[in-house]
Amino acid sequence: MAKPISQNEARRLRKQVQFLTQQIKNQRKTWKQEYVGVEIYRFNDRDSSIRVRVARKLGHSVVVVGDDDSDMVRLVALPHPAQQVI
């Protein structure tokens, strides 16, 4: 059975949960906004498109990274804000 906590502790935890919930909402809102800038290339690759859509639906931000040593282009899903990065 759970150990009872004081009202002060309950208020402190409630405020902490509200703060963290709002922080996650703000991060997701920022990530979901359309990026402003100049589009320099558009490609039509069904597999990449599906992978990007899946990552975005899971709440991840997706960044395109070019490799300086080769012609490789990588789509990278940034860590979800709700997941602690070690």
GISULDA-V418002 format. One record per backbone hydrogen bond with DSSP energy under -0.5 kcal/mol. NH is the residue of the N-H (numbers start at 1). CO is the residue of the C=O. E is the energy in kcal/mol with one decimal. If there is no record, write none. Layout:
# GISULDA-V418002
NH,CO,E  NH,CO,E
This chain:
# GISULDA-V418002
10,6,-2.2  11,7,-2.6  12,8,-2.4  13,9,-2.5  14,10,-2.3  15,11,-2.6  16,12,-2.1  17,13,-2.5  18,14,-2.4  19,15,-2.5  20,16,-2.5  21,17,-2.6  22,18,-2.3  23,19,-2.2  24,20,-2.2  25,21,-2.2  26,22,-2.4  27,23,-2.1  28,24,-2.6  29,25,-2.4  30,26,-2.2  31,27,-2.5  32,28,-1.9  33,29,-0.8  33,30,-0.6  39,37,-0.5  40,38,-0.6  45,43,-0.7  49,45,-2.5  50,46,-2.3  51,47,-2.2  52,48,-2.5  53,49,-2.3  54,50,-2.4  55,51,-2.3  56,52,-2.5  57,53,-2.4  58,54,-1.6  59,56,-1.5  60,55,-2.6  63,76,-2.9  65,63,-0.5  65,74,-3.3  67,72,-2.4  70,67,-0.5  74,65,-3.3  76,63,-3.4  76,74,-0.6  78,61,-3.4  78,76,-0.6  83,80,-1.7  86,84,-0.5
